[in-house]
Amino acid sequence: MIKRLTGTIQPYPWGSTTQIPEFLGTTPTGEPQAELWLGAHPQGPSRIGDPESGDQEILADHLAAAPAERIGAGSVERFGPRLPYLMKVLAAARPLSLQAHPSREQAEIGFAREEATGIGRDAADRTYRDDWPKPEAFCALGPVQALCGFRDPQQTYALFERLGVPTALELVAPLADGGPDALAEVFRRVLTLPVESRGVIDELVAAATDGRERDLDEFGTTAVELATHYPGDPGVIAALLMNRVHYGPYDAIFLPAGNLHAYLSGTGVEIMANSDNVLRGGLTSKYLDVDELITVLDFTPRPVELVPIDEEAPGLFRYRTPAPEFGLWRLEPADATIPLPANDSGRVVLAVRGTVVITGGEQELSLTRGEAAFVPADAGEPKLTGSGIAFVGGPGL
């Protein structure tokens, strides 16, 4: 049966105090509400069933009772009896940490290595908490700003030249020659800066603060903004090696394994492989393993490209990403009827605007903004109607 899904809110300190409550139609608590998790991850499990009657159970338990019928036989064959994706609503009021995620092979090797050492999976200095990769896509619901991948190193060197800080220019000197190896060398230099050498960060920020009067564009602005939240953090300089991207409602970026990124501000729908493997590179007080991060990172400089969107049918838009663990669709029925995509798979449906109605057989479930449902693989051929907008997440098979 198609049932309502109640997500778990994660109160990370970088989260907005208002955006998720406004999205859900709840009263703000004054505390950050950073992410709403809709899925079966053990660190933030959703509940399935009617929240008003109290007739709910943990989604993971519900799926485990009949994985082929609820998750889908194809997904179970490829990924095992678990939901292979996790959908979130993310609301950033300040920058997240610089981070990257491993490939499947890297995750399997790293997880086995740390398991062999006996370190607890919840330990603060644990890097690989599971053996899965974590590719992800982030689709904006409003204006979003992010750092994503590495800028051309020679362009970056020219920007540092304009700042005019000799100690910083010496630090990033290899960038003048260009190439991934130069980026890797400078990145390591920055993240391993001795404490006594970190005055260069303050020098850079001071020059950038003054430089904004001289039109240093976003390069200087990024330094000033990040240092406001993370003063003296070498990640401020590491972030200046990266592309800064702005995009708007219903556009998305895809973040494959090895991509260094950080969301700066904005709210959106995020979907990812169902993993919690995060390697951090600064702008955080959490554990950093610089050597392991560098083995994971892709230092190839390239511009940021938005995810291609295919209109598979009128009002049915697919975000074309290569991740096998997840697929993402946007449905805008405009009072027409749209077949729900990813048939024969377990799907999460999230209403983001207005009202939509899921119908399957004799079932009918209405969702308003902020409400979600789980549609099992054996639901037949459900359809979506209404005048609102919804996102659908499912396996990317």
Buried (B, 14 or more C-beta within 10 A) or exposed (E): BBBBBBBBBBEEEBBBBBBBBBBBEEEEEEEBBBBBBBBBBEEBBBBBBEEEEEEBEBBBEBBBEEBBBBBBBBBBEBBEBBBBBBBBBBBBBBBBBBBBBBBBEBBBBBBEEBEEEEBEEEEEEBBBBBBBBBBBBBBBBEEBBBBBBBBBBBEBBEBBEBBEBEEBBEBBBBBBEBBBEBBBBBBBBBBEBEEEEBEBBBBBBBBBBEBBEEEBEBBBBBBBBBBEEBEEBBBBBBBBBBBBBBBEBBBBBBBBBBBBBBBBBBBBBBBBBBBBBBBBBBBBEEEBBBEBBBEBBBBEBEEBEBBEBEEBEEBBBBBBBEBBBBBBBBBBBEEBEBEBBBBBBBBBBBBBBBBBBBBBEEBEBBBEBBBBBBBBBBBBEBBBBBBBBBBBBBBBB
